[in-house]
């Protein structure tokens, strides 16, 4: 499923490039554990659409942007 792979890649990229984001911060904003976010990023857990939407809200990026091909993903480092 390409969209889910794109979601994981783009989310990892955001975490790497933005100093204000970490797995722990995203987990706290979403209301889950850091371990769950880690498993989503590693691909051992497939998030629901609702969870993907919560994560997108937590990082301040539209969900549609997180599922696009990484070359088209607009990263703004703040």
Residue pairs with C-beta under 8 A, 6 or more apart in sequence:
3 67
4 46
4 47
4 67
6 66
6 67
6 68
6 69
6 70
6 73
7 47
7 52
7 66
7 67
8 40
8 41
8 43
9 70
10 65
10 66
10 67
10 68
10 70
10 73
11 40
11 41
11 55
11 59
11 66
12 41
13 70
13 73
13 75
14 21
14 59
14 61
14 75
15 21
15 22
15 23
15 26
15 41
17 75
17 77
18 59
18 77
18 78
19 78
20 78
21 59
23 34
23 37
23 38
23 41
24 34
26 37
26 55
26 58
26 59
27 33
27 34
27 36
27 37
29 57
29 58
30 37
30 51
30 54
30 55
30 58
31 54
32 51
36 45
37 55
39 45
40 46
40 47
40 51
40 55
47 55
52 63
52 66
52 67
53 63
55 66
56 62
56 63
56 65
56 66
59 66
65 73
65 74
66 73
